[in-house]
Structures are given as structure tokens and as C-alpha cells.
Amino acid sequence: MFDFFVDPRNVLRLSTRILWTGLIMLLIGIVGAYLIELHANLIVLVSMHAMTIIGPTLLKIGYVMRLLSQHNLRLQHA
């Protein structure tokens, strides 16, 4: 498991997936929580509001992972 994180290219690919997942969750959460809120039941509405919190969190985590992997790739090439 930890061998996966040793290679910066693996971390870079994972960070890209996390960034896309966070962006999609954020956009779906915004649309669901604020644009179609009258047509959703309470559980769906709470889930959409949670996605507006979890999405940006994944964006931040993915961005930091991307920065670290790019830094480590530069160190390997130098």
C-alpha cells in the first residue's frame, strides 16, 4: 500500500482523480442544494449540502498532493 505513494507519478494520477471528484461533487452539490432545493426531500438536500463541503475539501487535498508530487518529480529529475 505504501509503495504506491513512493512513486510521485502514482500520486500525481491520484491527485488528478481527487481534483476531478471534488470538482464534480462541488458542482452537483451547488446545483442540488441551491437550484433544485424545492423538488428534493430532506435527505437529498442534506446530502447536497454535505457535497458542497466535501467537494472543496477534496479539491484542497488533491491540490496539495499535486504540488507535492510535482516537487518530488522535479527532485528525481535533478
N, CA, C and O atoms as CSV, one atom per row, in Angstrom:
chain,resi,resn,atom,element,x,y,z
A,1,MET,N,N,0.819,-1.193,0.000
A,1,MET,CA,C,0.000,0.000,0.000
A,1,MET,C,C,0.865,1.261,0.000
A,1,MET,O,O,0.623,2.198,-0.761
A,2,PHE,N,N,1.875,1.265,0.866
A,2,PHE,CA,C,2.715,2.452,0.958
A,2,PHE,C,C,3.651,2.576,-0.232
A,2,PHE,O,O,4.148,3.665,-0.519
A,3,ASP,N,N,3.897,1.463,-0.933
A,3,ASP,CA,C,4.726,1.531,-2.141
A,3,ASP,C,C,4.058,2.370,-3.218
A,3,ASP,O,O,4.735,2.963,-4.058
A,4,PHE,N,N,2.747,2.421,-3.197
A,4,PHE,CA,C,2.010,3.234,-4.166
A,4,PHE,C,C,2.370,4.709,-4.024
A,4,PHE,O,O,2.505,5.415,-5.023
A,5,PHE,N,N,2.526,5.174,-2.794
A,5,PHE,CA,C,2.789,6.586,-2.536
A,5,PHE,C,C,4.266,6.962,-2.683
A,5,PHE,O,O,4.606,8.144,-2.626
A,6,VAL,N,N,5.139,5.983,-2.871
A,6,VAL,CA,C,6.555,6.276,-3.051
A,6,VAL,C,C,6.811,6.871,-4.433
A,6,VAL,O,O,7.651,7.759,-4.585
A,7,ASP,N,N,6.093,6.385,-5.433
A,7,ASP,CA,C,6.268,6.870,-6.796
A,7,ASP,C,C,5.441,8.148,-6.999
A,7,ASP,O,O,4.216,8.105,-6.883
A,8,PRO,N,N,6.086,9.280,-7.298
A,8,PRO,CA,C,5.339,10.537,-7.453
A,8,PRO,C,C,4.359,10.533,-8.625
A,8,PRO,O,O,3.388,11.290,-8.619
A,9,ARG,N,N,4.603,9.688,-9.633
A,9,ARG,CA,C,3.668,9.622,-10.766
A,9,ARG,C,C,2.338,9.023,-10.341
A,9,ARG,O,O,1.285,9.442,-10.822
A,10,ASN,N,N,2.380,8.037,-9.434
A,10,ASN,CA,C,1.139,7.470,-8.911
A,10,ASN,C,C,0.360,8.512,-8.110
A,10,ASN,O,O,-0.861,8.614,-8.226
A,11,VAL,N,N,1.072,9.271,-7.308
A,11,VAL,CA,C,0.428,10.311,-6.501
A,11,VAL,C,C,-0.146,11.401,-7.402
A,11,VAL,O,O,-1.208,11.954,-7.115
A,12,LEU,N,N,0.555,11.706,-8.489
A,12,LEU,CA,C,0.063,12.708,-9.428
A,12,LEU,C,C,-1.232,12.244,-10.094
A,12,LEU,O,O,-2.172,13.027,-10.230
A,13,ARG,N,N,-1.288,10.982,-10.508
A,13,ARG,CA,C,-2.521,10.443,-11.102
A,13,ARG,C,C,-3.658,10.424,-10.091
A,13,ARG,O,O,-4.794,10.765,-10.420
A,14,LEU,N,N,-3.353,10.027,-8.864
A,14,LEU,CA,C,-4.376,10.004,-7.817
A,14,LEU,C,C,-4.869,11.413,-7.508
A,14,LEU,O,O,-6.066,11.621,-7.306
A,15,SER,N,N,-3.963,12.376,-7.468
A,15,SER,CA,C,-4.367,13.752,-7.175
A,15,SER,C,C,-5.272,14.308,-8.276
A,15,SER,O,O,-6.194,15.073,-7.994
A,16,THR,N,N,-5.012,13.928,-9.523
A,16,THR,CA,C,-5.877,14.372,-10.615
A,16,THR,C,C,-7.280,13.808,-10.447
A,16,THR,O,O,-8.265,14.519,-10.645
A,17,ARG,N,N,-7.375,12.540,-10.083
A,17,ARG,CA,C,-8.699,11.940,-9.843
A,17,ARG,C,C,-9.409,12.603,-8.671
A,17,ARG,O,O,-10.614,12.845,-8.729
A,18,ILE,N,N,-8.676,12.894,-7.618
A,18,ILE,CA,C,-9.279,13.531,-6.450
A,18,ILE,C,C,-9.747,14.940,-6.803
A,18,ILE,O,O,-10.815,15.364,-6.362
A,19,LEU,N,N,-8.964,15.664,-7.591
A,19,LEU,CA,C,-9.370,17.008,-8.013
A,19,LEU,C,C,-10.657,16.965,-8.837
A,19,LEU,O,O,-11.573,17.752,-8.599
A,20,TRP,N,N,-10.727,16.057,-9.797
A,20,TRP,CA,C,-11.942,15.950,-10.610
A,20,TRP,C,C,-13.149,15.526,-9.774
A,20,TRP,O,O,-14.249,16.046,-9.958
A,21,THR,N,N,-12.939,14.578,-8.853
A,21,THR,CA,C,-14.027,14.137,-7.984
A,21,THR,C,C,-14.527,15.287,-7.113
A,21,THR,O,O,-15.734,15.468,-6.958
A,22,GLY,N,N,-13.611,16.058,-6.548
A,22,GLY,CA,C,-14.002,17.196,-5.723
A,22,GLY,C,C,-14.751,18.246,-6.516
A,22,GLY,O,O,-15.726,18.814,-6.024
A,23,LEU,N,N,-14.313,18.514,-7.737
A,23,LEU,CA,C,-14.998,19.500,-8.573
A,23,LEU,C,C,-16.401,19.035,-8.938
A,23,LEU,O,O,-17.352,19.815,-8.880
A,24,ILE,N,N,-16.530,17.768,-9.312
A,24,ILE,CA,C,-17.848,17.240,-9.662
A,24,ILE,C,C,-18.777,17.245,-8.454
A,24,ILE,O,O,-19.949,17.601,-8.571
A,25,MET,N,N,-18.256,16.851,-7.293
A,25,MET,CA,C,-19.082,16.867,-6.081
A,25,MET,C,C,-19.527,18.280,-5.736
A,25,MET,O,O,-20.673,18.495,-5.342
A,26,LEU,N,N,-18.628,19.239,-5.882
A,26,LEU,CA,C,-18.980,20.623,-5.589
A,26,LEU,C,C,-20.070,21.124,-6.524
A,26,LEU,O,O,-21.042,21.734,-6.077
A,27,LEU,N,N,-19.915,20.871,-7.813
A,27,LEU,CA,C,-20.901,21.352,-8.775
A,27,LEU,C,C,-22.259,20.684,-8.592
A,27,LEU,O,O,-23.294,21.348,-8.650
A,28,ILE,N,N,-22.257,19.362,-8.370
A,28,ILE,CA,C,-23.520,18.665,-8.123
A,28,ILE,C,C,-24.158,19.166,-6.828
A,28,ILE,O,O,-25.375,19.343,-6.758
A,29,GLY,N,N,-23.343,19.391,-5.816
A,29,GLY,CA,C,-23.868,19.895,-4.544
A,29,GLY,C,C,-24.480,21.268,-4.678
A,29,GLY,O,O,-25.530,21.534,-4.093
A,30,ILE,N,N,-23.848,22.152,-5.438
A,30,ILE,CA,C,-24.387,23.501,-5.624
A,30,ILE,C,C,-25.703,23.446,-6.384
A,30,ILE,O,O,-26.679,24.091,-6.002
A,31,VAL,N,N,-25.721,22.667,-7.466
A,31,VAL,CA,C,-26.955,22.566,-8.256
A,31,VAL,C,C,-28.068,21.958,-7.422
A,31,VAL,O,O,-29.193,22.456,-7.430
A,32,GLY,N,N,-27.766,20.887,-6.706
A,32,GLY,CA,C,-28.790,20.218,-5.928
A,32,GLY,C,C,-29.248,21.000,-4.712
A,32,GLY,O,O,-30.432,20.989,-4.378
A,33,ALA,N,N,-28.329,21.673,-4.050
A,33,ALA,CA,C,-28.675,22.346,-2.800
A,33,ALA,C,C,-29.323,23.706,-3.019
A,33,ALA,O,O,-30.134,24.143,-2.203
A,34,TYR,N,N,-28.977,24.372,-4.100
A,34,TYR,CA,C,-29.447,25.742,-4.246
A,34,TYR,C,C,-30.343,25.976,-5.457
A,34,TYR,O,O,-31.078,26.963,-5.491
A,35,LEU,N,N,-30.298,25.092,-6.450
A,35,LEU,CA,C,-31.110,25.330,-7.636
A,35,LEU,C,C,-32.356,24.455,-7.705
A,35,LEU,O,O,-33.390,24.893,-8.210
A,36,ILE,N,N,-32.270,23.227,-7.205
A,36,ILE,CA,C,-33.452,22.356,-7.231
A,36,ILE,C,C,-33.872,21.950,-5.823
A,36,ILE,O,O,-34.353,20.836,-5.613
A,37,GLU,N,N,-33.694,22.839,-4.872
A,37,GLU,CA,C,-33.973,22.512,-3.476
A,37,GLU,C,C,-35.452,22.293,-3.206
A,37,GLU,O,O,-35.791,21.563,-2.274
A,38,LEU,N,N,-36.337,22.890,-3.976
A,38,LEU,CA,C,-37.761,22.740,-3.720
A,38,LEU,C,C,-38.287,21.377,-4.143
A,38,LEU,O,O,-39.341,20.950,-3.672
A,39,HIS,N,N,-37.581,20.698,-5.012
A,39,HIS,CA,C,-38.043,19.418,-5.536
A,39,HIS,C,C,-37.407,18.225,-4.842
A,39,HIS,O,O,-37.704,17.086,-5.204
A,40,ALA,N,N,-36.556,18.440,-3.875
A,40,ALA,CA,C,-35.845,17.344,-3.221
A,40,ALA,C,C,-36.368,17.137,-1.803
A,40,ALA,O,O,-36.829,18.072,-1.149
A,41,ASN,N,N,-36.286,15.894,-1.347
A,41,ASN,CA,C,-36.659,15.638,0.041
A,41,ASN,C,C,-35.496,16.012,0.967
A,41,ASN,O,O,-34.435,16.427,0.499
A,42,LEU,N,N,-35.694,15.867,2.248
A,42,LEU,CA,C,-34.727,16.360,3.229
A,42,LEU,C,C,-33.388,15.631,3.156
A,42,LEU,O,O,-32.336,16.261,3.263
A,43,ILE,N,N,-33.416,14.320,2.977
A,43,ILE,CA,C,-32.167,13.551,2.952
A,43,ILE,C,C,-31.320,13.931,1.741
A,43,ILE,O,O,-30.102,14.073,1.852
A,44,VAL,N,N,-31.955,14.093,0.599
A,44,VAL,CA,C,-31.221,14.502,-0.601
A,44,VAL,C,C,-30.666,15.903,-0.409
A,44,VAL,O,O,-29.528,16.175,-0.794
A,45,LEU,N,N,-31.440,16.785,0.173
A,45,LEU,CA,C,-30.998,18.160,0.401
A,45,LEU,C,C,-29.802,18.223,1.353
A,45,LEU,O,O,-28.856,18.975,1.119
A,46,VAL,N,N,-29.849,17.441,2.409
A,46,VAL,CA,C,-28.717,17.390,3.349
A,46,VAL,C,C,-27.486,16.809,2.660
A,46,VAL,O,O,-26.371,17.283,2.878
A,47,SER,N,N,-27.683,15.787,1.833
A,47,SER,CA,C,-26.560,15.200,1.096
A,47,SER,C,C,-25.937,16.212,0.141
A,47,SER,O,O,-24.715,16.272,0.009
A,48,MET,N,N,-26.763,16.999,-0.517
A,48,MET,CA,C,-26.244,18.003,-1.444
A,48,MET,C,C,-25.469,19.093,-0.707
A,48,MET,O,O,-24.435,19.559,-1.184
A,49,HIS,N,N,-25.970,19.490,0.445
A,49,HIS,CA,C,-25.230,20.482,1.235
A,49,HIS,C,C,-23.908,19.900,1.737
A,49,HIS,O,O,-22.905,20.609,1.812
A,50,ALA,N,N,-23.908,18.602,2.082
A,50,ALA,CA,C,-22.658,17.961,2.504
A,50,ALA,C,C,-21.658,17.916,1.353
A,50,ALA,O,O,-20.452,18.048,1.563
A,51,MET,N,N,-22.166,17.729,0.136
A,51,MET,CA,C,-21.274,17.698,-1.024
A,51,MET,C,C,-20.631,19.066,-1.266
A,51,MET,O,O,-19.520,19.138,-1.792
A,52,THR,N,N,-21.307,20.138,-0.891
A,52,THR,CA,C,-20.696,21.461,-1.047
A,52,THR,C,C,-19.583,21.688,-0.034
A,52,THR,O,O,-18.787,22.615,-0.184
A,53,ILE,N,N,-19.520,20.853,0.992
A,53,ILE,CA,C,-18.425,20.936,1.961
A,53,ILE,C,C,-17.323,19.939,1.606
A,53,ILE,O,O,-16.140,20.272,1.662
A,54,ILE,N,N,-17.710,18.727,1.244
A,54,ILE,CA,C,-16.733,17.676,0.946
A,54,ILE,C,C,-16.005,17.949,-0.373
A,54,ILE,O,O,-14.814,17.661,-0.496
A,55,GLY,N,N,-16.711,18.500,-1.351
A,55,GLY,CA,C,-16.098,18.795,-2.649
A,55,GLY,C,C,-14.898,19.721,-2.551
A,55,GLY,O,O,-13.825,19.368,-3.040
A,56,PRO,N,N,-15.036,20.897,-1.937
A,56,PRO,CA,C,-13.868,21.774,-1.794
A,56,PRO,C,C,-12.756,21.169,-0.932
A,56,PRO,O,O,-11.579,21.457,-1.146
A,57,THR,N,N,-13.126,20.339,0.034
A,57,THR,CA,C,-12.111,19.672,0.842
A,57,THR,C,C,-11.274,18.739,-0.027
A,57,THR,O,O,-10.050,18.697,0.098
A,58,LEU,N,N,-11.937,17.992,-0.910
A,58,LEU,CA,C,-11.198,17.126,-1.822
A,58,LEU,C,C,-10.358,17.940,-2.798
A,58,LEU,O,O,-9.261,17.523,-3.170
A,59,LEU,N,N,-10.861,19.092,-3.212
A,59,LEU,CA,C,-10.066,19.966,-4.083
A,59,LEU,C,C,-8.777,20.396,-3.396
A,59,LEU,O,O,-7.713,20.398,-4.015
A,60,LYS,N,N,-8.867,20.754,-2.146
A,60,LYS,CA,C,-7.678,21.190,-1.416
A,60,LYS,C,C,-6.694,20.042,-1.218
A,60,LYS,O,O,-5.488,20.216,-1.397
A,61,ILE,N,N,-7.204,18.876,-0.852
A,61,ILE,CA,C,-6.335,17.715,-0.649
A,61,ILE,C,C,-5.666,17.323,-1.963
A,61,ILE,O,O,-4.466,17.049,-1.992
A,62,GLY,N,N,-6.431,17.294,-3.041
A,62,GLY,CA,C,-5.882,16.943,-4.342
A,62,GLY,C,C,-4.840,17.935,-4.815
A,62,GLY,O,O,-3.842,17.548,-5.423
A,63,TYR,N,N,-5.063,19.216,-4.542
A,63,TYR,CA,C,-4.107,20.240,-4.960
A,63,TYR,C,C,-2.788,20.116,-4.203
A,63,TYR,O,O,-1.718,20.254,-4.796
A,64,VAL,N,N,-2.856,19.857,-2.901
A,64,VAL,CA,C,-1.634,19.690,-2.108
A,64,VAL,C,C,-0.886,18.433,-2.558
A,64,VAL,O,O,0.340,18.441,-2.662
A,65,MET,N,N,-1.628,17.354,-2.825
A,65,MET,CA,C,-0.983,16.139,-3.329
A,65,MET,C,C,-0.303,16.402,-4.671
A,65,MET,O,O,0.790,15.897,-4.928
A,66,ARG,N,N,-0.947,17.186,-5.518
A,66,ARG,CA,C,-0.379,17.517,-6.830
A,66,ARG,C,C,0.911,18.326,-6.666
A,66,ARG,O,O,1.907,18.054,-7.337
A,67,LEU,N,N,0.890,19.318,-5.773
A,67,LEU,CA,C,2.091,20.116,-5.544
A,67,LEU,C,C,3.242,19.260,-5.024
A,67,LEU,O,O,4.380,19.401,-5.472
A,68,LEU,N,N,2.942,18.375,-4.081
A,68,LEU,CA,C,3.991,17.514,-3.525
A,68,LEU,C,C,4.550,16.555,-4.573
A,68,LEU,O,O,5.760,16.342,-4.641
A,69,SER,N,N,3.676,15.984,-5.382
A,69,SER,CA,C,4.175,15.043,-6.392
A,69,SER,C,C,4.975,15.760,-7.469
A,69,SER,O,O,5.972,15.216,-7.944
A,70,GLN,N,N,4.576,16.956,-7.868
A,70,GLN,CA,C,5.358,17.704,-8.844
A,70,GLN,C,C,6.715,18.101,-8.276
A,70,GLN,O,O,7.722,18.087,-8.984
A,71,HIS,N,N,6.736,18.452,-7.008
A,71,HIS,CA,C,8.009,18.778,-6.352
A,71,HIS,C,C,8.918,17.553,-6.324
A,71,HIS,O,O,10.107,17.658,-6.624
A,72,ASN,N,N,8.372,16.400,-5.969
A,72,ASN,CA,C,9.177,15.178,-5.923
A,72,ASN,C,C,9.625,14.746,-7.313
A,72,ASN,O,O,10.719,14.202,-7.459
A,73,LEU,N,N,8.813,14.973,-8.329
A,73,LEU,CA,C,9.230,14.659,-9.696
A,73,LEU,C,C,10.399,15.548,-10.128
A,73,LEU,O,O,11.320,15.083,-10.799
A,74,ARG,N,N,10.361,16.821,-9.743
A,74,ARG,CA,C,11.472,17.720,-10.056
A,74,ARG,C,C,12.747,17.284,-9.352
A,74,ARG,O,O,13.836,17.381,-9.916
A,75,LEU,N,N,12.614,16.803,-8.114
A,75,LEU,CA,C,13.781,16.335,-7.388
A,75,LEU,C,C,14.376,15.083,-8.022
A,75,LEU,O,O,15.596,14.916,-8.043
A,76,GLN,N,N,13.518,14.201,-8.542
A,76,GLN,CA,C,14.015,12.993,-9.196
A,76,GLN,C,C,14.756,13.314,-10.487
A,76,GLN,O,O,15.742,12.653,-10.814
A,77,HIS,N,N,14.298,14.313,-11.217
A,77,HIS,CA,C,14.920,14.650,-12.494
A,77,HIS,C,C,16.216,15.440,-12.309
A,77,HIS,O,O,17.049,15.489,-13.214
A,78,ALA,N,N,16.383,16.047,-11.158
A,78,ALA,CA,C,17.587,16.862,-10.936
A,78,ALA,C,C,18.758,16.032,-10.471
A,78,ALA,O,O,19.842,16.569,-10.241
